[in-house]
């Protein structure tokens, strides 16, 4: 707890947060509490911090812990070299960042043989120190003392060259110099790129960057990632640079005294240190920093897009006929009941080359009637618009909605182990159709079965730090799942695994118990699940729902630990618990101060009252119908000036991509999203938002569509 207090003090100052709230939050995290649980059920301890702030605390805590661990390693390493002085130890212990620590450690870091180490082996270090002292003594006579053919120093020039190599390395390892040069890079450096000779045709995707130069500090994150991608793929040469005329004086002011007899040698050593050692080293440091910053922006964009996609409005429990459209291979049909269970599968061939339109229409009519279909879901891939037209032209005996569904990731699910385990007797085409239908009914429940990176809502997701991306996306999925809540008796194993405190192993155990017991009758029954103890129960219980269970509160977001409070409220106003749930204006019927105690504060009590008034409320918006503009089927149908219906499919730092029903998303650049200036597309649009756009430009060869929302 002492360490927690120290970390809490540092973090509270850095983030300008209340110390006690930070300390309480870090303690809860250290005890194994999850971010959703802390944000939802421990508001008194955290000062009502939201999940984003708690996640930031957790990340900063991990950074500080990693820094302290590295300090221990550095101290041991230097001590083993018998070079650890009290002053150096304090310097290391006081280092505030990993960069600062590594700069301190650099002169002591074990390294391969360098020109400087070879010179030291020849006994030339005293000569290097003589040059640095800049005494008013002639250099050549001093250098002659170090000429030694046996050691490989044949003359004065070789002695001085070796001494300059030592000085060059000392300059490059000077932490103050490194920091000043690093600051120079941040202030003035440029990022430039050129095409690799002979790669002009192969790398035409990057032709915009064949001759590129801009100030690094002003370069947007997506462009930095694009340049680095071009470099990694072997098409571009990318360099970060500052002017020599600005860098060299910074070093010379520290090392060279005007009029010194050693000055000419030190100038040579400084110039060599800059070009051979310091510039490439600092460039790498700055590259890594800007890459990390660009990664953070891209990961944040991806996570926000994923959140919006997962929290898309669900259609709800309807009987769905889902179609995975195609031309040559036909359209795969699946029929799902209200719970998403597969009832039937078939194939129709209404499109070229078969043209079996009449047979397809009759089969669709029969299936709609036989299974009492409410909705027909059509995947938006190949032949999607043609299939939608076919459906909308059929006169069914009952009213049936026809909807286009984004099928990104359906093929990934259909080939996954999850799909094979769920449908071992069906091929991938049937599984893909099931995924299309289910994601219309409940996007969250279906999309958690797919690797988030395969859903197609990010930018440069394959170029960013994969560990950081994975951690961010997992946190996002967990946040969405717990915000909505999970039906304990119907949820899939994958959905359960994202519930606070559960994870894959306990999710499998829950499913096993559920199957053996015929379902859960109460939340308390979770404690009978193998390996699900009191701690896991505390973390997960409030996010799991049981409809028509023994205790009506089990269908709400009220945590079991707060049941006594609700029972006390019911008792005070003389109302059965079942009548209390769903009662409007409940807070007007009680004095909330009567129920506040050391365990239940005002924030928790307000959450309880809100939940009792609207138990099990789904935070997602209501589902809305959407239709693409008619008579627009392909990119060739588009003309500048056309106004179209569209749906936002992806958001990046530079704009939003909109599906207008032509199998190729168009880009609404950041500057075209609104009449006013905006920095972030999320100020204006969200994933799955229905929008009206105008066509600005169509490039048929490159299949690029430029759109505007400035109508």
Secondary structure, DSSP 8 states (H G I E B T S, - for coil): -HHHHHHHHHHHHHHT--HHHHHHHHHHHHTT--HHHHHHH-HHHHTS--HHHHHHHHHHHHHHHHHHHHHHHHHHHHHHTT---HHHHHHHHH--SHHHHHHHHGGGS-----HHHHHHHTT-HHHHHHHHHT-SS-HHHHHHTT-BGGGTB-SHHHHHHHHHHHHHHHHHT-HHHHHHHHHHHHHH-EEEEEE-TT-TTTTGGGGGGTEEEEEGGGS-HHHHHHHHHHHHTTSEEEEEE--HHHHHHHHHHHH--TT-TTHHHHHHHHHHIIIIIIHHHHHHHHHHHHHHHHHHHHHHHHHHHHHHHHTS----S--EEEEE--STT-EEEEEE-TT--EEEEEEE--STTT--HHHHHHHHHHHHHHTT--EEEEESSTTHHHHHHHHHT---SS--EEEEE--TTHHHHHTSHHHHHH-TTS-HHHHHHHHHHHHHH-HHHHHTTS-GGGS---SSTTTS-HHHHHHHHHHHHHHHHHHH-EETTT--HHHHHTSTT-HHHHHHHHHHHHHHHTS-S-GGGGGGSTT--HHHHHHHGGGEE-TT-SSGGGGSS--GGGHHHHHHHHHHTT--HHHHTT-TTGGGGS-GGGG--SS--HHHHHHHHHHHHTTT---S---------TT--SGGG--TT-EEEEEEEEEETTEEEEE-SSSS-EEEEGGGS-SS--S-GGGT--TT-EEEEEEEEEETTTTEEEEES--
